[in-house]
């Protein structure tokens, strides 16, 4: 049967016009449909919401809230009818969504991008040692907190820790950026830190002892203040990055799989439970799930540093990796109608509305997009 015939059959079942033979045929088709797992993952939330709405409608129309069951057979038939209504309605919903997705190329670009999304901006959440949180988007410039002898000062789009850098009591702060936000800070030792979207760093308000140690998630860029006798250590799980004074980028996004440490200046040692590596400027250490460390040479620094420089830089980038970056910066969900091995090349400012980014990518002729609320449908 064609998709249109299945939809017509489903509508006949919902309206009560279907024969017993049509219901049996529908059941076989539906079982086959489910067995092939053709329902997109992205529609499960809508499916659940639709289920609840349909159940409420069934209760209202059939009186199942307070049934008087005089005949068990009639009750079973009524329950079966309710299941058929629910099942059939869901199938119409999913078939229509599946059939609509590949057709976005036929819809005008103006219509596909009418629900535009603004780009991310500067902002973060600062969690102090006592658990208090400060929304930096809303905080004004000046002293926003005190941590012992250390003053926490906001200066435009940056937080700076000022004061005595040898506090006897160790107090930890955490700065985190949600999706659609980025921010930067200066630690008490003068080290400068930039956080990409969906990232965090936990650090002492003042460094004591023989090491300066912080932990991170997401993507963070460091310009470490040099101290010969006081190494700077970045931790992510069992991976540690140790430096004296240098510039490097750490990418620990889970959807990027490997942890990537890219060095711009100085020297960095990367260690985990089983192995270690020393990388030089222009190189990148990749730590895989199996704990193996691979060192790559001649890394494209424009690609690595694009986010800090306010750019999207795609150079031979797969669509999945490209859309992951957009998802974090625009806080969107990505739905694929089909996967592709095509590679993309583009450089676009990050302060651009989502529709303009997608329009630029469509100029390649390899892909079409549609914005639907907080979802972007990718049609290749």
Secondary structure, 3 states (H helix, E strand, C coil): CCHHHHHHHHHHHHHCCCCHHHHHHHHHHHHHHHHCCCCCHHHHHHHHHHHHHHHHHHHHHHCHHHCCCCCHHHHHHHHHHHHHHHHHHHHHHHHHHHHHHHHHHHCCHHHHCCCCCCCCEECCEEECCCCCEEECCCCCCEEEEEECCEEEEECCCEEEEEECCCCCCCCEEEEEECCCEEEEEECCCCCEEEECCCEEEEEECCCCCCEEEEEEECEEEEECCCCCCCEEEEEECCEEEEECCCEEEEECCHHHCCEEEEEEECEEEEECCCCEEEEECCCEEEECCCCCEEEECCCCHHHHHCCCCCEEEEEEEEHHHHHHHHHHHHCCEEEECCCCCCEEEEEEECCCCHHHHHHHHHCCCCCEEEEECCEEEEEC
